[in-house]
Amino acid sequence: MNDWIRSQQDLVDRIRAYGFLPFFGNEIPGFSIEEHTPRELWYNGSVDGRDDWPVWDWKGPVIQTGTCAYGKFFQKKAGYVSLEWLPDFCNARRNGMDLDEAYEAGGVFYKDKAVYDAVRTFGAILTPHLKYQCNFRKGGSTGFDSVVTRLQMQTYLCIADFAYRVDRTGKEYGWGVALYTTPETQFGERFLEAACRRSPDESRERILEHLSALLPHAGEKQLRKIIG
């Protein structure tokens, strides 16, 4: 990647072109939003009493374009996957199993399944409400962040949007609160159909071939680490 990401549309175009786009720098030089965003767009100081993080504020609107999924997909850190490549990505990460099958096979913890089932029941649910529904509160369950990170890494959950607190004047403030959903809810129950005609290994190799062509400076081991 050589060009700067200077607008929300630039980001959408980059996600579509690359298919996979981590938010933060990683072991593949240049393969992140962070490394290709001008400093003033990564953080622009305080504006009208509110910290201004333009690229971060684009997250919700970019998700709402319906062209990509967002979540902690890359080494437990955030990033985007285009809708074109999401089916193969899910097929590879899930090893061809839905969550119930993975749970029966021992690949998903009980606590993780409970959180997933709650999200699936509500369709989409904000972090505080999800914590309440699944008893992640004082005297209850612990490890909420680890649970939702695992579920995102396995592609069973993603983030549908962010909600912001609003002050008395109607201005948003603070960090956005994640609205969790499933890829099936966000993109339709049939979004995986095409990829499911392939084995998980075939999906991995397809992604590897695609990224190898885009990132010729990256080694196979580095790419497989990103693919998961």
N, C-alpha and C positions, 0 to 999 in steps of 0.2 A: 504494500500500500504506500503510495507516494503523496497523494493529495490530502490536504487538510479537510477535516470535517468541520464545516463552518455554519451549518444550519441543520434544522430538523430533517429537511428533505435530503440533504447530503447523507445523513445517517441512514435514512430509509434506503437510499440508493446503494449505500455501501453494504448494508445487510443483504439486500437482494442480490448484489453482485457476488459476494463471498459466500453467502449461505450460512456461515458461522462467524460470529463476531464477539469475542470476549470483551468485557468492559475494561479490564485491567491488564497491564503488561504481564507477560508470562515468559516461558522459556523460548518461545518463538519470537525473535525480535521483529517489531513492527506489526505484530498481529493483535492489535487491541485498539479500542476507541481512545483510551488514555494517551497513547503515544501519537495519535493523529488529531488531537484536538488542541487548538490554540489555548494557551494558558488562561486568557481572559474568558474563555467559554467554559473551561473546567471549573473555575471559581472566579467570580467577578466582584468579590468584596460584599459590602453591605449596601443594599439599595432600599431606601425608604424604611430602614430599620429591620429589613429582612435579608439574611444571607442569600446571595444570588449564585446559584449553581446551574447555569443554563443547560448543560448537557444532561444533568440529572433531572431537570424539569421536563425534558423532552420524553422521558421514559414512558409515561402514561399515554401521551398523544401518539407516540410511535407504535405502541402496542395496539392502540385503537384503530390504526390503519388496517388491521386484519391481515397484514403481510408477514407477520413473524410472531414467534413466541419469545417470552422473556422469563428468565429465572436464573437460579444458581446452577448453571449447566456445566461450567468449566472449572474443574478442580475446586469445587465448592464455592466458586465465585460467579458473579453475575455475568450475563451475556445474552445475546440474541441468536436465534436460529430461524432462518427464513421458512415460510410455509412450504416452499418447494422441497426443502431438505428435512423438515421436521419428521415426516413419516419414517424415513430411513433412520434418522437419529433415534427416534423412540424405539423402533424395531431392534436396533443394535443395543441400546442401553437397557431395554427391558428383557433382552434375550428372547424376544418373541412371545412373552407371557404378559397377560393382564395382571393387575395387582393381586386378584384373588388366587390366580394360579401361582404367582411368585410367592405368596404367603404360604400356600399349601406346600410348596417346595422348599420352604425355609429361607427364602431370599428376602423376606420382609418381616420386620419385627411386629409384634402385637400392637405396641404403642403407635407405630407408624400406620398400621392398618386402621386403627381407630381414628386417627386424624384424617386419613384419606377418605374413610367412609363418611365422616362429618362434612368434609368439603363436597363430596359427591352428592350428599343429601341436600345441601343448601344450594348447590350449583356454583355459587361464588360467595365467599365469606371473608370479612375483614379480620386481620390478625387478632385484635382484642376479643372479638366474638368467638373465633375459633379456639382461642385459649380457654375461654369460659366453657364452651361446649365440651371440651376434652379435659377439663379439670386441671389445666396448667395454671394453677394459682397457689397462693400460700397454703401450705399443708397438703397440696395435691401433687400431681405429676410434675416431673422436672425434665429439662432437656428439650424444650420446645424447638429452639433454633436448630438443634442437631436433627430432630425429626423432620422438620420441613425442608432442611437442606438435603438430607438423604432422599426424600421423596422427589425433590427437584432434580437431583443428580440422576435418579432413575427415570426421570421424565414422567412420573405419575402425577406430579403437580407442576403448575407454572403460575405466573402472576398475571392477572387479567387487567389490573389498573392500580392506581394509588389514590388514596383519599387524604386530604390535608385538613388540618384544623383551621378554623376561620376566627379571626378576632372580631371585636365589636364593630369595626368599620367594614367588615366583609372581606378583608385581605387574608389570603392564605398564609400560613406560617409553619415553620418546623419541617421535619422530614415527613415524607409521605408514608402512610400506613398501607402495607401490602394487602391487596384483595386477591386471595388465593382461589384458584379454580383448577380444573383438569383440562388437558389438551382436548379431550373428547367434548367437554362442555363448550370450550372456546371455539373449536373449529368443526364440530360435528362428529357424531359417532363413527362416521365412515371415513374419516380423514386418513386412517392407517391402512385402508384396504389395499392400495397399490403396493406398499412396502411389504405387506404381509404375504405377498406372493413370493417374496425372497426370504432366504434364511437370514438370521441375525448376522452371520459371518459375511454373507453377500452384501448386506447393507453396510457393514463396516468397511469392506473393501471398496465399495462404490464411493463412500465418503472419502476414504484415503486417496483414491485416484483423483477425485475432484480437488482436494486440498493440496495434493502434491503438485498439481498443475498450477495452482494459484500461488503456492509458497515453495518455489523450487529450492530456496535456501534452507528449508526445514528438513531435518532428518526424519526417517520413518518412525523412529522411537518417539520423537517429540510429537509427531502428528497423532500417533496411536494414543498417547497420553491425553491429548486434547479430545479425541474421539471417545475414549473410555471403553 
